[in-house]
Amino acid sequence: MGYDRMRNGILICSTRLATGENKNFWYDLKVADEGGIGGFFPEDYPNAAGVYSTYFYDSPDADGRALLVGCADGYIRKFDESSANDVLHDSESAIESEVNFGPYSLSGQEDFDGVLTGLNAVLAGGDTGGLQSDSDPVDYEIYAERSSETLIEKMAAGIAKVTGVFRSSGRQRGTTKNQRVRSAYIGLRLKNNRVSESWGFEKLLLSMSRGGRQK
């Protein structure tokens, strides 16, 4: 584990010494301080960048002050908030990131379906002259199933009912996307895995109505 003073969080790493295969978590103290329950964020790195050691270098120069990570390939790396790509040796690749929501009951009653009639989002940025960076496009996926367990399995397998893209920062322009999905439970995934893009969002907006009794 390593405490990152610059990003105000704790990096927790589990790495196989023989292969560099890894599983990591970022514990964001800002989220915890704000009373949130989602402080842990899972992360995966290439085996070559599997973390063997961490050390916070408290440089007198603010630009050099960072949590240093010793990696399986012998390189010492640090996290760069200004970069939208992963850099391994001399090559750059997209940072794959996603967030999942659900399962949610559409009707609130076990014997009835609900209907998702619309979906919209407010992505980061969008105000002229604002300090917040504008979000790049965000892919969305809608999952629907009759049971919450089956829904979780479909989300793990990536078998979505509806897919699309939110393309503009701020609240999406025009009318809410008309996405009629009838089911007992739904799940939602937002993600981006394109090179040189970063994203953020403020909220999702769902429109729902009650459907009929389940058959």
N, C-alpha and C positions, 0 to 999 in steps of 0.2 A: 504494500500500500504506500501511496505517496500523497502528501497534502500539497495541493497547488494553490499557493497564495494569490497568484495573479488571476486565476479563474474561479477562485473561491469554491473549491470542491476537493474531493478525495478520489484518486484513481486506484481501483482495486483490480489486481491482475492475477490470473491463474494461468501458468504457462508450463507446458511439458518441456523439460530441459533437453530431451533427445531430439525433438522435432520442431520446437517453436510453436506448436499448435496451442491456441490460446482462447480464453474466454475472459472478458473484462467488464467492469462496471464503473461508470462515472456517477459518483454521489454528489449531486449539486446542492451545496449548502444554501444557495439563494432560494431555491424552491422550498427547502425545509424551513428556512426562516420565515417564509411567507405563509406558513401553515399548510402547505401542500402535502399530499401523500405520495407524490410521484417523484421522489428525490433520486431514485436509482434508474440509470439508463444503461442498458447493455450495449457493449461495443465489441466488434471483432476486428482483428488486425491480420494482415498477411503473416504467414508463419515466419518469414524472415524478420518481421518487426515484432515478434513476440517479446514481451517485456520481461527481462531478467532482473532488472534493478531500477530503482528510482532515486533521484537526489534533487532537492530544490536548490538551485544555484542562486544565492542572494547577491547578485552582482550590484556594485554601486551604480552601474549604468542600467537604467530602467529597461532599455531595449534588450539587454542580455539577461535580465532576470526571468527565470523560467524553471518549470519542473523538467528535469532532464531524465530521459528513459534510456537505459542500456538495453539494446535489442539482441536477438539471437544471431543476427548476421555480423555482430561486432560494431555496428554503428551506434552513435549516441544521437537521439532525436529529441525534438521538443514540439509541442503543439503550437500551431500558427493560426490564430483566429482570422487573419486576413486572407488565408488561402481557401479557395473553394474546392480544391482537389487534394487527394492523397498523393504523396510523393514518395516513391520507393526507388532509391538510387537516382537514376536520371530520368525516370519515366513518371508520368502523371496519370492518374485514373480517377474516375468519379467517386465521390463519397456517397455510398448508398445509405440512405436514412429513411426511416418510416415511423409512423405512430399509429397505433391501433385503438379503436374504441368499440366497446361492446363486450358481450352480447347485451342488447337492449330489447325489452319486450315492446312490441309495437302497439299492442292493445291494452296491456295491463291486466288482462284476464286470460287464464289458461285455455279456455274453450273457444276463444275468438282470435281471428287474425286481425292485424292492423295493416294500414296502407301508408307507405312513405310516398307522399305526393310531390315533394319538392326538396331540393338540396341547394344550399348556397354556403359561401364561406367569406370570411374577412381575412385576407392575407396581409402580411406585414407590409408597412409602408403605405404609399398611395397619396399622401398629402404633399402638395407642392411646397418645397422648402422645409419639409420635416426632417428630423434628425434620424429617424428610423430608415434603414436601408430597405429598398423595395424588394419584395420577394420575387424570385423567379417562379415560373409555372410549377404547379403542384398537381401530380396525378392523384385521382381518387378512385377507390374501389368500394362497391357496395356488396355486402354479403347478406344472404337471406336463407333461413332454414326454419323448420318446424320445431326444432329443439335447440337449446343453447349449446349442448355438447356437440351436436353435428355441425353447428355454426362454427365453433372453435376449430373443428377438424378441417372444415372448408377454408377457413382463413389461414391455417397452417399450410395447407396445400396450395393456396393462391387461386382457388376456384371461385371467382367473383361472379355475381349476377349482373352487375352493371359497372362499367368503367368510363372514365372521362378525365378531363383536365381543367383545372382552374388556371386561367392564363394571365390574369391581371392582378396587380397589387391592390390593397384596400378591399372594400366590398365589391363583389363581382358585378360588372355593369349589366344593365338590362334586367330582365325578369329572372326569377329563380329558375334554375334548371329543372325542367319537368321530368322527374324520374319516378314513375309509378312502380312501386315494388310492393307486392302483397305477401305477407308472411307472418309468422308468430314472433320471430326474433330477427334482428338485423345487426350487422357489424360494419364498421367503416374503417378504411385504411387510407391515410395520406402518405405520399412518398415522393421522393425525387432521387434519381440515380443517373443524372446527366452531367457530363464533364463541365466544369467551370460554372456550376450553378449552385446557389444556396437558397434556402427558403425558410419561411416562418409564417405562422398564422395566429390570429387572435381568437377566432371562434368559428364554429360550424353552426349553421342555421338549418333546422329540419322542419318540414311541414308534414304532419301526420293526421290521419283520420282513422276511425274505427271501421274494420271490415266485417265480413259476416262470420258466422259460426264455422269453426273448422270442420271439414268433412272427413 
